[in-house]
């Protein structure tokens, strides 16, 4: 049934991908937003959309366990990491494997980790972009679902490249999550499976 697919979004900061998911949710419903940073700017998007949000007031030591327990309690169909800056426990990843996706600002497996735009410019590569992948226990590893790319031009700065890639992210992530919700993207035996009815156009959900 439309919108019956429950998504939990985890953020740590700005939340522009959360906003894109909220705005382009067609076949899923965001049932909660969880942040490890009580002051994350992106929490305002949850407020504006009337989505319940959860922040934690426990010390660093207890935080990961608290996040795991909250995710269990919410029991979503999918957890979407959207700028969530904390490395999840192996136990967490094991428990939600196949129901846990992330967006990363590079064309993985190139440039895992932080500061990808700066590193792309330093490396002199001429193509850059973003990747949505299932999360496993590595850092930015895990089966790749989809990527969007753009050219890196000689006049690009870290800021201009970041803006270009972010615009791609805001199309790609909702596209993937809508298709997962429609049962058209799945993880089967550690491989990403696409249904015959997957919407090929990555802008399919934009502009609602
Ligand atoms: C995005 O570039 C995303 O790919 C990365 O962290 C950034 C989060 O941005 N994982 P925002 O908080 O969604 O604006």
Boltz pocket constraint, residues with backbone or C-beta under 6 A from the ligand:
constraints:
  - pocket:
      binder: B
      contacts: [[A, 11], [A, 13], [A, 14], [A, 15], [A, 16], [A, 17], [A, 18], [A, 42], [A, 81], [A, 82], [A, 83], [A, 84], [A, 103], [A, 104], [A, 105], [A, 130], [A, 166], [A, 169]]
      max_distance: 6.0
